[in-house]
Amino acid sequence: MSVITYIVIILQSALNLYLLVLLWRVVLDWVGVFARRWRPQGVVLLAGNVVYALTDPPLNRLRRLVPGLRLGGAGIDLSFLALYAAIVVIQYLLGALVHLT
């Protein structure tokens, strides 16, 4: 295997890990929506802080570029979907790069 292949494998692994962090953010957000009195404590609080620290910067930047979708009195944040889709596309392109070499 070439050096490029190893680099692509490392990058894809990092992107997969980041996708898991994004999914944890969804879980934490939905738990907050459905269980309003729930407050994380201990390890869950620490993990939640790490998840939000890792996901807030790119999502906040995307929120400036991708407007939310308003449906009556509710709104849908499309920045999460845009970030998720961008990561999947990058992973696909990295995989194609390996097959070209």
MARMI-604338 format. One line per field, with one value per residue: residue in three letters; y, x, z of N, C-alpha, C in turn; residue number from 1. Coordinates in steps of 0.1 Angstrom, whole numbers. Layout:
# MARMI-604338
res	c(ALA,...) $
nv	c(Y,...) $
nu	c(X,...) $
nw	c(Z,...) $
cav	c(Y,...) $
cau	c(X,...) $
caw	c(Z,...) $
cv	c(Y,...) $
cu	c(X,...) $
cw	c(Z,...) $
n	c(NUM,...) $
//
This chain:
# MARMI-604338
res	c(MET,SER,VAL,ILE,THR,TYR,ILE,VAL,ILE,ILE,LEU,GLN,SER,ALA,LEU,ASN,LEU,TYR,LEU,LEU,VAL,LEU,LEU,TRP,ARG,VAL,VAL,LEU,ASP,TRP,VAL,GLY,VAL,PHE,ALA,ARG,ARG,TRP,ARG,PRO,GLN,GLY,VAL,VAL,LEU,LEU,ALA,GLY,ASN,VAL,VAL,TYR,ALA,LEU,THR,ASP,PRO,PRO,LEU,ASN,ARG,LEU,ARG,ARG,LEU,VAL,PRO,GLY,LEU,ARG,LEU,GLY,GLY,ALA,GLY,ILE,ASP,LEU,SER,PHE,LEU,ALA,LEU,TYR,ALA,ALA,ILE,VAL,VAL,ILE,GLN,TYR,LEU,LEU,GLY,ALA,LEU,VAL,HIS,LEU,THR) $
nv	c(-12,23,54,74,59,51,76,84,64,70,96,90,74,93,111,93,90,116,118,101,116,137,124,117,143,148,129,139,165,157,143,164,179,162,154,176,183,169,169,167,149,143,119,120,147,157,143,154,181,179,169,191,211,202,201,226,248,243,240,264,281,271,277,304,304,286,290,285,264,275,264,272,278,265,256,243,233,234,232,211,189,197,197,170,158,169,158,131,132,140,118,99,110,107,80,75,86,69,46,56,58) $
nu	c(8,4,17,-2,-26,-25,-27,-53,-68,-65,-76,-103,-110,-109,-129,-151,-152,-158,-184,-197,-196,-212,-236,-240,-244,-269,-285,-282,-294,-320,-328,-328,-349,-372,-371,-373,-366,-344,-310,-277,-252,-220,-201,-216,-222,-196,-189,-209,-201,-177,-186,-203,-183,-167,-185,-199,-183,-180,-208,-219,-206,-217,-243,-245,-242,-261,-294,-320,-349,-381,-411,-441,-447,-425,-390,-364,-331,-308,-281,-269,-275,-263,-236,-232,-237,-217,-194,-198,-196,-170,-157,-164,-150,-124,-122,-125,-101,-82,-87,-79,-52) $
nw	c(0,-6,6,4,5,32,45,36,48,75,75,67,89,110,101,102,130,137,126,143,167,159,157,184,193,182,196,223,219,213,236,253,243,246,273,294,320,325,334,325,342,358,341,317,315,311,287,271,270,256,232,223,222,201,179,177,166,136,130,137,119,95,99,93,66,56,55,80,78,77,90,94,128,136,132,111,115,91,90,103,86,63,71,78,53,38,50,44,16,13,24,4,-18,-9,-8,-36,-44,-35,-51,-75,-74) $
cav	c(0,35,64,81,50,52,89,83,55,78,107,84,70,106,115,84,93,129,115,95,127,144,116,119,156,147,122,149,175,152,141,177,183,153,153,190,184,161,177,157,149,134,116,124,161,159,139,164,193,176,168,204,218,197,203,239,257,241,242,279,287,267,284,317,302,278,295,275,262,278,257,278,283,257,258,232,237,226,232,198,181,201,192,155,155,173,148,119,134,140,104,93,115,101,66,75,90,56,38,62,56) $
cau	c(0,11,15,-15,-36,-25,-32,-67,-74,-65,-86,-116,-113,-112,-142,-161,-153,-166,-198,-203,-197,-224,-248,-242,-250,-284,-291,-282,-303,-334,-331,-331,-363,-382,-370,-369,-361,-331,-298,-266,-243,-209,-195,-224,-219,-182,-190,-217,-193,-167,-194,-206,-171,-163,-195,-204,-177,-184,-222,-221,-202,-226,-256,-244,-243,-273,-305,-329,-362,-392,-424,-451,-441,-413,-379,-355,-318,-303,-267,-264,-276,-252,-223,-232,-236,-203,-185,-200,-191,-155,-153,-165,-140,-112,-122,-122,-87,-74,-89,-72,-37) $
caw	c(0,-7,17,2,11,47,49,34,58,87,74,68,103,117,97,108,144,138,123,156,176,154,161,198,195,179,208,234,216,213,250,259,238,252,288,297,333,325,333,325,354,358,328,306,314,305,273,264,268,246,219,219,218,188,169,176,156,122,128,138,106,85,101,87,52,52,64,85,71,86,87,104,140,139,122,110,113,80,90,106,75,54,76,76,38,33,55,36,2,14,25,-9,-26,-4,-13,-50,-46,-33,-62,-87,-73) $
cv	c(12,44,71,72,51,65,89,75,63,89,102,80,82,111,106,87,106,127,109,106,135,137,117,133,155,140,132,160,170,148,153,182,175,152,167,191,177,171,167,160,140,132,120,139,164,155,149,177,191,176,182,213,214,200,217,248,255,244,257,286,284,274,298,316,295,283,283,275,265,271,262,283,276,260,246,237,228,225,218,188,184,196,177,151,158,163,135,120,134,126,96,97,109,87,65,78,77,47,43,60,42) $
cu	c(9,9,2,-27,-37,-31,-48,-74,-75,-75,-100,-120,-116,-126,-153,-163,-161,-180,-205,-205,-210,-236,-251,-248,-265,-291,-292,-293,-318,-337,-335,-345,-374,-382,-365,-363,-347,-319,-286,-257,-231,-203,-203,-223,-206,-183,-198,-209,-183,-175,-198,-194,-166,-172,-200,-197,-181,-199,-225,-217,-212,-240,-256,-246,-256,-284,-314,-342,-373,-405,-434,-444,-428,-402,-370,-341,-311,-287,-261,-264,-266,-239,-222,-230,-222,-193,-186,-194,-175,-150,-153,-154,-126,-111,-119,-107,-78,-75,-82,-57,-33) $
cw	c(0,5,16,7,26,52,47,44,71,87,74,82,111,114,102,123,146,135,136,166,172,158,176,201,192,191,220,232,218,228,257,255,245,267,293,311,335,324,334,337,352,345,316,304,307,290,265,261,257,232,214,215,205,176,167,166,141,120,128,125,95,87,95,72,47,61,68,77,80,81,98,116,143,128,122,107,102,80,94,94,64,58,74,62,33,38,47,22,3,16,12,-18,-22,-9,-28,-53,-44,-45,-75,-86,-74) $
n	c(1,2,3,4,5,6,7,8,9,10,11,12,13,14,15,16,17,18,19,20,21,22,23,24,25,26,27,28,29,30,31,32,33,34,35,36,37,38,39,40,41,42,43,44,45,46,47,48,49,50,51,52,53,54,55,56,57,58,59,60,61,62,63,64,65,66,67,68,69,70,71,72,73,74,75,76,77,78,79,80,81,82,83,84,85,86,87,88,89,90,91,92,93,94,95,96,97,98,99,100,101) $
//
